Amino acid sequence: MRRDRPAGHFWRWILGRLGWVVAAGSLVGWLAPLVAIAGTAVEAERTVPLRMIVVRTEREAREIVAAVTKGAPFERLARERSIGAERERGGYLGRVDPATLSPEAQAALTKIGKARLSPIFRAEGGYAVLQVVPESVARFLDESGRYEAEAERLLEQGTEAGRQGEIDKAVELLARAVLVNPNLPDAHYNLAIAHRRLGQMPQAIAAMRRVVELKPDDFEARLGLGRWLFEADQHNEASLHLERAAMIRTDSPEAWQRLGQSYEAGGRYRDALGAYRRVLALLGKDDPALLAAILRVAMRSQDGTTAVDTARSLQALTPGHRGFLWMGRALLVQGDFQAAAQELEKAVALEPSSAPARLALSEAYGRLGQAEAATDQMLRVIRLEPGNPEHYRILSERYEEAGRLDLAIVAMRDGVSAAETAARPVQAEMSARLALLYELAGMTREATRERQRAESLQAPVR
């Protein structure tokens, strides 16, 4: 069965099993290079329970043999690395009559060695190795095959229910499918999608984690899980899955862009810069939104050269106020404060009501030692955005740098008032800053009161 993508949606509902189909007809089709079909009936006493792994290169086959010889489970390696139809059953072929095997497979089967493994032999599409399964294990696998058929039936019913919009029913059927056969990746995948549609994100993430455990190289599962973890602010784990997705499909702009976003959210700005650059190279053209992301992480990582180069590209695509603003900010990072002020003055002239432009211009003036001009711009910023506590903090710093402690205190008082509706950590930070200014001014009583307020805001809410 294969997953289908509804128009306009990134997530895909499974129309059939992903990858290789484990059905009797398909299994015979895969074994065609090994089996010379002599008839449909095979005498039980002539059959041998076998597992098989098929890989593309002889080197991979040797790695498989070495790993199994050292104790790695054959069935796990089959699920992870085999390209054969039998991979989802841990490589189990069932009970095979050796007489029906190809000459290469028959010859290999007569030389079973350590770990019940055959020598490596050529097969269509690559190289194969067989393992003779102990009879007790074979009986268990034969019995489990009947459960797998039931799980497949529940998977198809659950998928159809999801396709019809009956999501609760889909969850019920798919949950039963994974209970019957916990190793059915597509059932876990569709269950994850169904949980997401119901807004049950912890369950959706848990189900998708199971998919990548069963199929580590499932690109869509890695990409989806990374996206969901990113949305849940679990950036470190999100990055791990998105890194794997980007390695599985190195030509996927979406994988690299989501990886860049996850790196950026996690504070890994230089890594984010590399990921965004990869997207730009894959697209083969400048994209304003992507260039803005590159500029943003370049500035956060204090990479002035990259910031200015990127801002120059953005100016060519979006001339005018925004172009001047981008360039001015980039020049601030590079340390060219005079040039930054000139670009930002142009941005303000084109759009006088732009608080971001005036904020950046205030910083440029401050770096140039023009305290009065820097303060004037901050006052204009506050008139434009009076509810932002951060603006008052910056204005207070400007006054303090100019030696006006009295005005710095007034500005911070206004900032504390503006922060009343902000998050508690923001309120605590503003009060702590005001307490420090009171101390500098010798206003002990006021400093104590404000410090106590900051401490109460920092205490856990009961």
Secondary structure as GFF3:
##gff-version 3
##sequence-region A 1 462
A	DSSP	beta_strand	3	4	.	.	.	ID=ss1
A	DSSP	beta_strand	13	14	.	.	.	ID=ss2
A	DSSP	alpha_helix	24	30	.	.	.	ID=ss3
A	DSSP	three_ten_helix	44	46	.	.	.	ID=ss4
A	DSSP	beta_strand	48	55	.	.	.	ID=ss5
A	DSSP	alpha_helix	58	69	.	.	.	ID=ss6
A	DSSP	alpha_helix	74	81	.	.	.	ID=ss7
A	DSSP	three_ten_helix	85	89	.	.	.	ID=ss8
A	DSSP	beta_strand	92	96	.	.	.	ID=ss9
A	DSSP	three_ten_helix	98	100	.	.	.	ID=ss10
A	DSSP	alpha_helix	103	109	.	.	.	ID=ss11
A	DSSP	three_ten_helix	114	116	.	.	.	ID=ss12
A	DSSP	beta_strand	121	123	.	.	.	ID=ss13
A	DSSP	beta_strand	126	132	.	.	.	ID=ss14
A	DSSP	alpha_helix	135	163	.	.	.	ID=ss15
A	DSSP	alpha_helix	167	180	.	.	.	ID=ss16
A	DSSP	alpha_helix	185	197	.	.	.	ID=ss17
A	DSSP	alpha_helix	201	214	.	.	.	ID=ss18
A	DSSP	alpha_helix	219	231	.	.	.	ID=ss19
A	DSSP	alpha_helix	235	248	.	.	.	ID=ss20
A	DSSP	alpha_helix	253	265	.	.	.	ID=ss21
A	DSSP	alpha_helix	269	283	.	.	.	ID=ss22
A	DSSP	alpha_helix	288	300	.	.	.	ID=ss23
A	DSSP	alpha_helix	304	317	.	.	.	ID=ss24
A	DSSP	alpha_helix	321	334	.	.	.	ID=ss25
A	DSSP	alpha_helix	337	350	.	.	.	ID=ss26
A	DSSP	alpha_helix	355	367	.	.	.	ID=ss27
A	DSSP	alpha_helix	371	384	.	.	.	ID=ss28
A	DSSP	alpha_helix	389	401	.	.	.	ID=ss29
A	DSSP	alpha_helix	405	418	.	.	.	ID=ss30
A	DSSP	three_ten_helix	419	421	.	.	.	ID=ss31
A	DSSP	alpha_helix	424	440	.	.	.	ID=ss32
A	DSSP	alpha_helix	444	458	.	.	.	ID=ss33
###
